[in-house]
Amino acid sequence: MAICISRPTRHSPSIRETDALSEQQILLLAQGKTDDEIATLLGLGKWTIVGHLQSAKYKLGSSNRTSAVATAITHGIISLKRAV
């Protein structure tokens, strides 16, 4: 019986490949912001935000926005701290 072990390729998604902009966008998602609100806050176009978030979801291995936020929190990419 053979066991196959897959090594990550150069183009494999990786949670640690997220960049600062993606992390900022995911944090804003976690705060309940819409694509339009994120675009306004970051001074970018809505479709730029949509594309960046799609890429971030792929890198996190998530199929939707909620899962991306949960994965980012679980892996310490973002932190939700309550302001006192």
Secondary structure, 3 states (H helix, E strand, C coil): CCCCCCCCCCCCCCHHHCCHHHHHHHHHHHCCCCHHHHHHHHCCCHHHHHHHHHHHHHHHCCCCHHHHHHHHHHCCCCCCCCCC
